[in-house]
Amino acid sequence: MSSNINGSSKSLICVEAAADDLDSIAGRIRAAIGHTIDAIIAIGQDLCRVEAKLPHGQFGSWIMHEFNFSERAAQNYMNAALAFADRTAIVAYLPATILYELAAKSTPSAVREDIVALLESDSTLAPDEIATRLRAARQRRETSGRKSERLPPSRDFRLKSGKARA
């Protein structure tokens, strides 16, 4: 019986150590994502400078030659820089795809500002909820022909310690 207690105790210690290790790993990943967003915005700022310096029509071939990526990829970086250069901390933990979608020229500015206002509040809006709001706003815009819309009321999907709650 005492061996069962010792076995249970050892298992509990292993579970706690694994949880601590997972929390540490998750923290490192979150920090790396933040650095990635900073890099995306810095790249976008540099690409904006290059585009301004090159003669009209030369930017696409320059980025293809220098980096072997498309003008569309360059536009994602540049749009992110233009939309969030002065607010990197607000979007630092968003996945890059959400950042690009939020910064896209096709995203109504009122929708972008509403989402940014929610991100500036005390909690972080879950990335899936941001994507849902962006898709809904674009669909409404396409069906109604309006240029700008406000977001529907929040369903209060928030992240706390990395977990969504409703």
MOJOMO-V334040 format. One record per residue. N is the residue number from 1. RES is the residue in one small letter. PHI is phi in degrees with one decimal (* if undefined). D_FIRST is the distance of its C-alpha to the first C-alpha in Angstrom with 2 decimals. Layout:
N,RES,PHI,D_FIRST  N,RES,PHI,D_FIRST
This chain:
1,m,*,0.00  2,s,-66.6,3.77  3,s,-68.3,5.32  4,n,-65.8,5.20  5,i,-65.3,6.60  6,n,-61.4,8.78  7,g,-62.7,9.82  8,s,-65.0,10.75  9,s,-63.7,12.49  10,k,-64.2,14.32  11,s,-63.4,15.37  12,l,-63.0,16.72  13,i,-63.4,18.61  14,c,-63.8,20.04  15,v,-64.1,21.16  16,e,-64.6,22.79  17,a,-64.3,24.48  18,a,-64.4,25.73  19,a,-64.0,27.10  20,d,-61.8,28.84  21,d,-63.4,30.27  22,l,-63.8,31.49  23,d,-63.1,33.12  24,s,-64.0,34.81  25,i,-63.2,36.06  26,a,-60.4,37.32  27,g,-62.3,39.19  28,r,-64.9,40.85  29,i,-64.1,41.88  30,r,-59.2,43.38  31,a,-64.0,45.33  32,a,-65.0,46.60  33,i,-62.2,47.78  34,g,-60.0,49.67  35,h,-66.7,51.31  36,t,-62.7,52.20  37,i,-64.8,54.02  38,d,-58.2,55.84  39,a,-65.9,56.92  40,i,-58.5,58.09  41,i,-68.6,60.25  42,a,-64.5,61.64  43,i,-61.4,62.51  44,g,-60.9,64.18  45,q,-63.8,66.23  46,d,-65.7,67.43  47,l,-64.0,68.28  48,c,-61.5,70.32  49,r,-62.9,72.25  50,v,-64.5,72.93  51,e,-58.5,74.07  52,a,-67.5,76.48  53,k,-85.6,77.95  54,l,-83.4,78.50  55,p,-61.9,81.54  56,h,-53.2,81.04  57,g,88.5,79.39  58,q,-96.8,77.98  59,f,-61.9,74.49  60,g,-58.6,72.90  61,s,-70.6,74.18  62,w,-63.9,73.21  63,i,-67.3,69.52  64,m,-65.5,69.46  65,h,-67.3,70.97  66,e,-77.7,68.85  67,f,-128.4,65.45  68,n,57.5,65.77  69,f,-129.2,64.63  70,s,-78.1,66.52  71,e,-65.4,68.56  72,r,-62.2,66.18  73,a,-61.7,63.27  74,a,-61.4,65.52  75,q,-62.5,66.35  76,n,-59.2,62.65  77,y,-60.9,62.35  78,m,-66.0,65.64  79,n,-62.0,64.95  80,a,-62.4,61.62  81,a,-64.3,63.50  82,l,-66.0,66.27  83,a,-81.2,63.97  84,f,-131.3,61.30  85,a,-56.7,62.64  86,d,-94.8,62.75  87,r,-138.7,59.47  88,t,-62.8,56.99  89,a,-62.5,54.21  90,i,-67.9,54.39  91,v,-107.5,53.80  92,a,-58.8,51.72  93,y,-107.5,48.53  94,l,-81.2,50.21  95,p,-62.2,49.95  96,a,-56.8,53.24  97,t,-62.2,54.20  98,i,-70.0,54.02  99,l,-57.6,56.00  100,y,-61.8,58.67  101,e,-66.8,58.88  102,l,-65.8,59.12  103,a,-85.0,61.80  104,a,-57.6,63.78  105,k,-63.0,67.39  106,s,-77.0,66.80  107,t,-79.7,64.35  108,p,-56.1,66.39  109,s,-60.0,66.61  110,a,-64.5,65.86  111,v,-66.9,62.61  112,r,-57.4,61.67  113,e,-66.0,62.46  114,d,-63.8,60.48  115,i,-66.1,57.39  116,v,-61.3,57.92  117,a,-61.4,58.26  118,l,-66.2,54.90  119,l,-66.6,53.35  120,e,-75.2,54.92  121,s,-69.0,53.29  122,d,-65.9,50.03  123,s,-119.0,47.89  124,t,-105.9,48.18  125,l,-68.9,49.36  126,a,-63.8,47.16  127,p,-55.0,48.95  128,d,-62.8,48.76  129,e,-68.7,50.50  130,i,-62.1,53.17  131,a,-60.1,53.81  132,t,-62.5,54.11  133,r,-64.5,56.55  134,l,-65.8,58.62  135,r,-61.2,58.93  136,a,-62.7,59.89  137,a,-64.3,62.48  138,r,-66.2,64.04  139,q,-64.6,64.22  140,r,-62.5,65.88  141,r,-64.3,68.27  142,e,-66.0,69.19  143,t,-78.2,69.82  144,s,-97.4,71.67  145,g,79.2,73.48  146,r,-78.2,72.65  147,k,-85.6,72.13  148,s,-142.8,69.68  149,e,-139.5,67.10  150,r,-94.3,64.63  151,l,-75.4,60.96  152,p,-68.6,59.68  153,p,-56.3,57.62  154,s,-66.1,54.17  155,r,-93.0,51.27  156,d,57.9,49.17  157,f,-88.0,46.99  158,r,-126.5,45.67  159,l,-104.8,43.15  160,k,-137.2,40.85  161,s,56.3,38.49  162,g,82.7,39.39  163,k,-115.3,38.41  164,a,-78.6,41.10  165,r,-140.8,41.27  166,a,-116.6,43.84
